[in-house]
Amino acid sequence: MRTEIALGLLFSGCSGTGAGADSVPTGPITLADANNYHFSGSLNVPVVTTASARDVAIDWGQVTQDIQCHTVDPAADIDTVGLVRFGALTQAQVQAGLSSNDLQQADMSGYVQYQNDAAGTSTTLSAMSFFGTPVDVTSEYVQGGGTYLLLLATGTTPGVGARTLAFLDPEDASTNTAVTVASGCGVLQFTADLHSLSSAPVGADLSVDWSGVTADGQGNPIDDAKIDGLLLGYYEGQTVADIEGDFLNLESRATTLYSLPLTGGTSADLTLATAGTQVFTGFSGDGLWMLALTCSRCYNPAPPFLTLLTPPTGA
């Protein structure tokens, strides 16, 4: 198994109290740590014990929901099946690293994958390769060889778009050579706190600057280089409690959801954000406005940064 890959997993309006809620900025929307929400999440990744050093059949026909409990078509939506080996980490350590987004490429000692070009629902370990280069996977899939994490993903970018996951545990005493991957709903346990943040005031300038943000919603140092998207959502007739209670459906709950791809830096022009063919032109309505910075290559699907916005009175 080869190692030249970084794994990435797999995602309002006035509320909040605190500094900034009463003043209208004359420049860009300036974000700081006090504006960020707090979240906690844990994974309970299922473990499947199989025979060691044997070819193993993998079936995902029963994966009809992902880890966010969203509907999955197992044939049409699963494009890539990847197997990552962590040579020196236990399952518990990998699980904790996935939850906190602090796994490193150096933690991985191998990666192979299967491209589901035929839109099927099964494959085998022996059908996996390193981006088309044949690999004798079964000779390296052995008891004591490390921790093996199976990822089922939408899309073909390695590690991005994971829908569900499972640990495969090869044991010499096992004769099992068939893995049935279960649906992902229930694997991820998640809570979000939007009540404690200070909402970010908005003025006439429709640009945003987050150079002052130093930590993500879990309190870990934020990596600006990993921020690759911005979401701007309007939630008509909804409350903060509504969004907190159904946070994993943050995007689908939005009345209007604008998005903007990012390619680096710590600022963006919101007038470049779009919702389909609709371009964002300013804040209006009486509902909640939310702004999130997203990371498609991060392990945890929660946005590293998310805040509520306070548009000027009369917007």
C-alpha positions in Angstrom: 0.0 0.0 0.0 1.3 3.5 -0.9 1.4 6.6 1.2 1.4 9.6 -1.1 -2.0 10.9 -0.1 -3.6 13.1 2.5 -7.0 11.9 3.8 -9.8 14.4 4.1 -13.4 13.7 5.1 -15.8 14.4 4.9 -19.9 20.4 5.6 -29.0 32.7 10.8 -30.8 36.4 11.2 -29.9 38.0 14.4 -29.0 36.3 17.6 -26.3 36.0 20.1 -25.1 38.5 22.6 -21.9 40.3 23.2 -19.6 42.8 21.6 -20.4 43.9 18.1 -24.2 43.3 18.1 -25.0 47.0 18.6 -22.5 48.7 16.3 -22.7 49.0 12.5 -19.3 48.5 10.8 -18.2 51.0 8.1 -15.8 48.5 6.5 -15.9 44.7 5.8 -17.7 42.3 8.0 -14.9 41.5 10.4 -14.9 38.1 12.0 -13.2 37.1 15.3 -13.1 34.1 17.6 -15.9 35.5 19.7 -18.2 35.3 16.6 -17.6 31.5 16.2 -20.0 28.8 17.3 -19.0 25.9 19.5 -19.4 22.3 18.4 -18.6 18.9 19.7 -18.8 15.7 17.8 -17.8 12.0 18.2 -17.7 9.1 15.9 -18.7 5.5 16.7 -17.2 3.8 13.7 -18.4 0.2 13.3 -15.8 -2.6 13.3 -16.0 -5.7 11.0 -13.6 -8.6 11.8 -12.4 -10.5 8.7 -9.8 -13.2 7.8 -6.2 -12.0 7.7 -4.2 -12.1 4.5 -7.2 -13.1 2.4 -9.2 -11.5 -0.3 -12.4 -9.9 1.2 -15.6 -9.0 -0.6 -17.1 -5.7 0.3 -20.8 -5.0 -0.2 -22.4 -1.5 0.4 -25.9 -2.2 -1.0 -27.4 -1.5 2.4 -25.9 2.0 2.7 -29.0 4.1 2.2 -28.0 6.9 4.6 -24.7 8.6 5.2 -23.1 9.7 8.5 -25.3 12.9 8.4 -28.4 10.7 8.0 -28.8 12.0 4.4 -30.3 9.7 1.8 -27.8 7.7 -0.3 -28.3 5.7 -3.5 -25.7 3.0 -2.9 -25.2 2.4 -6.6 -25.3 6.0 -7.9 -23.8 7.9 -5.0 -20.8 5.8 -4.1 -18.1 6.6 -6.6 -15.0 5.7 -4.6 -14.2 3.0 -2.0 -10.9 3.6 -0.3 -8.9 1.7 2.3 -6.5 3.7 4.5 -3.9 2.0 6.7 -2.7 3.7 9.9 0.5 1.9 10.8 1.0 3.1 14.4 -2.5 4.3 15.5 -5.2 2.3 17.3 -8.8 2.4 16.2 -9.6 4.6 19.2 -6.8 7.0 18.2 -8.0 7.2 14.5 -11.6 7.7 15.6 -10.5 10.6 18.0 -8.4 12.1 15.2 -11.3 12.0 12.7 -13.5 13.8 15.3 -11.0 16.5 16.0 -9.5 17.0 12.5 -6.0 16.4 13.7 -4.9 13.3 11.8 -1.8 13.9 9.7 -0.5 12.4 6.4 2.4 11.0 8.4 -0.1 8.9 10.4 -1.0 6.9 7.3 1.1 4.1 6.0 -0.9 3.1 2.9 -3.9 3.8 0.7 -5.7 1.9 -2.1 -9.0 2.5 -3.7 -11.7 1.2 -6.1 -13.5 3.4 -8.6 -17.1 2.4 -8.9 -17.3 3.3 -12.6 -19.9 0.6 -13.2 -22.2 2.0 -10.5 -22.3 -1.3 -8.6 -22.6 -2.0 -4.9 -19.7 -4.4 -4.3 -16.0 -5.0 -4.9 -13.1 -6.9 -3.4 -9.8 -5.9 -1.7 -8.0 -7.5 -4.7 -9.8 -5.1 -7.1 -8.3 -2.1 -5.3 -5.2 -0.2 -6.6 -3.1 2.8 -6.0 -4.7 5.1 -8.6 -4.5 2.3 -11.3 -1.2 0.8 -10.2 -1.8 -2.8 -9.1 -1.1 -3.5 -5.4 -1.0 -6.9 -3.7 -3.5 -5.7 -1.0 -4.1 -9.1 0.6 -0.4 -9.5 1.4 -0.5 -6.3 3.4 -3.9 -6.7 4.9 -2.8 -8.7 7.9 -3.3 -9.0 11.7 -0.9 -6.6 13.4 -0.4 -4.6 10.2 -2.1 -1.5 11.5 -5.6 0.0 11.7 -7.6 -0.3 8.4 -10.3 2.3 7.7 -12.7 1.8 4.9 -14.2 5.0 3.3 -17.2 5.1 0.9 -17.3 8.5 -0.9 -19.1 10.5 -3.4 -16.7 11.9 -6.0 -13.3 10.8 -7.1 -11.0 13.1 -5.1 -9.3 10.8 -2.5 -10.7 11.3 1.0 -13.2 14.0 0.0 -16.9 13.4 0.1 -17.0 10.5 2.5 -20.5 9.2 3.1 -19.8 6.5 5.6 -16.9 4.5 7.0 -16.0 1.4 8.9 -12.9 -0.3 10.5 -11.8 -3.6 9.0 -10.0 -5.8 11.5 -8.1 -8.7 10.0 -7.5 -11.6 12.4 -5.7 -14.9 11.9 -8.5 -16.8 13.7 -11.3 -15.4 11.5 -12.6 -17.2 8.4 -14.9 -14.3 7.4 -14.3 -13.0 3.9 -17.4 -10.9 3.4 -18.0 -7.4 4.7 -21.5 -5.8 4.6 -21.2 -2.1 5.2 -24.1 -0.7 7.2 -25.8 2.7 6.7 -24.0 5.6 8.3 -26.8 7.2 10.3 -25.8 7.0 13.9 -22.1 6.9 13.4 -21.8 10.6 14.0 -23.0 12.2 17.3 -23.0 16.0 17.1 -24.1 19.0 19.1 -23.8 22.7 18.1 -24.0 25.8 20.3 -25.0 29.0 18.4 -26.6 30.7 21.4 -23.2 31.6 23.1 -21.6 33.3 20.1 -21.5 37.1 19.5 -23.3 37.8 16.2 -21.3 39.6 13.6 -22.6 43.1 12.7 -23.1 43.9 9.0 -22.8 47.4 7.3 -23.0 48.5 3.7 -19.7 46.8 2.8 -20.6 43.3 1.5 -17.1 41.8 2.0 -15.9 39.7 4.8 -12.5 39.4 6.6 -11.7 36.5 8.9 -8.0 37.2 9.4 -8.7 37.6 13.1 -10.1 34.1 13.5 -7.5 31.8 15.2 -9.6 28.8 16.4 -12.2 26.5 14.9 -15.5 25.6 16.6 -13.8 23.0 18.7 -11.1 25.4 20.0 -8.3 23.9 17.8 -6.0 26.2 15.8 -7.7 27.0 12.5 -5.8 26.3 9.3 -6.7 29.0 6.7 -5.1 27.0 4.0 -7.8 24.4 4.4 -10.7 26.8 4.1 -12.0 26.2 0.6 -15.6 27.4 0.7 -18.1 30.0 2.1 -21.8 29.5 2.8 -24.2 32.3 3.3 -27.7 31.1 4.4 -31.0 32.8 5.0 -33.5 31.0 7.3 -37.0 32.6 7.0 -39.2 32.0 10.1 -36.6 29.9 11.9 -35.0 30.3 15.3 -31.5 29.6 16.5 -32.9 26.6 18.4 -34.3 25.3 15.2 -30.9 25.3 13.5 -29.1 23.9 16.5 -31.6 21.0 16.8 -31.2 20.0 13.2 -27.6 21.1 12.5 -26.6 18.3 10.3 -29.2 19.6 7.8 -27.9 23.1 8.0 -27.8 23.4 4.2 -31.1 21.9 3.3 -32.9 23.9 6.0 -31.9 27.2 4.4 -34.6 29.2 2.6 -31.8 30.5 0.3 -28.2 29.2 0.4 -25.4 31.1 -1.3 -22.0 29.5 -1.8 -18.6 30.8 -2.8 -15.6 28.6 -3.6 -12.4 29.9 -2.0 -8.8 29.4 -3.1 -6.8 30.9 -0.3 -6.6 34.1 1.7 -8.7 35.4 4.6 -11.2 37.6 2.9 -14.0 37.3 0.3 -16.5 39.5 -1.6 -20.0 38.2 -0.8 -21.4 39.6 -4.0 -19.6 36.8 -5.8 -21.6 34.2 -3.9 -24.4 32.5 -5.8 -27.5 30.3 -5.2 -28.0 28.6 -8.5 -28.3 31.5 -11.0 -29.1 34.0 -8.2 -26.3 36.3 -7.1 -26.2 37.7 -3.6 -26.9 41.5 -3.7 -27.5 42.2 0.0 -29.3 41.4 3.2 -33.1 41.5 3.4 -36.0 39.8 5.2 -36.8 39.2 8.8 -35.2 35.7 9.2 -31.8 34.5 10.4 -28.7 35.0 8.4 -25.8 32.6 8.8 -22.2 32.7 7.4 -19.9 29.6 7.5 -16.4 28.9 6.3 -16.1 25.3 5.1 -13.4 22.7 4.5 -14.2 19.9 2.1 -11.0 18.1 2.9 -11.4 18.1 6.7 -12.3 14.9 8.6 -15.3 16.3 10.5 -18.2 17.6 8.3 -18.9 20.5 10.6 -17.8 24.0 9.3 -14.6 25.2 11.1 -16.3 28.6 11.5 -19.9 29.5 11.6 -21.6 32.7 12.9 -24.9 34.5 12.8 -25.0 38.0 11.2 -26.7 41.1 12.3 -27.8 43.1 9.2 -28.3 46.9 9.7 -31.8 47.9 10.9 -34.2 48.1 8.0 -32.2 45.7 5.7 
